[in-house]
Amino acid sequence: MIEAGQTAPDFTLPRDGGTDVTLSSLKGGPVVLYFYPRDDTPGCTTEANDFTAMLPDFTAAGATVIGVSKDTVSKHEKFIAKHDLGVILVSDAEGDLCETYGTWVEKNMYGKKSMGIQRATVLIDAEGVVARVWPKVKVAGHSAEVLEAVKAL
């Protein structure tokens, strides 16, 4: 997994609304990248709703919040519409960003091993350097913890 102090690998990925997001174009303000397994599942919905609820606070702190999964843009758009989400969701359909950031991992559920996205968050500072990494995120209270880290930058 990527570590604090490293330069955040750049990316350009499609987002909801038919445009792209390029990380390097967001320099000048912090970026919160949160990786999640799949749209419209209980934990992922809670996490997206929590970040959306706190989005005014993240925006006031100058931060951009971006959710990353392998779901398609059209699935993201349905997820956003269904839950009235305010965060940006990008589609890493090929999994390249997940691989680069180290969130594509082997999981073991009920004794069955499979590959999937590990829920994780990466805070990138205004200069494009990884400031903090939260691997294996537990959703409850996570967005508030990330907001405090953003404010501390």
SULFEN-V155670 format. One record per helix or strand of 3 or more residues. SS is the DSSP state (a for helix, b for strand). FROM is the first residue (numbers start at 1). TO is the last residue. Records with the same first field share a line. If there is no record, write none. Layout:
# SULFEN-V155670
SS->FROM-TO + FROM-TO
This chain:
# SULFEN-V155670
b->12-15 + 20-22 + 31-35 + 64-69 + 88-91 + 104-109 + 112-117 + 120-124 + 129-134
a->16-18 + 23-26 + 42-53 + 55-60 + 73-83 + 96-101 + 142-152
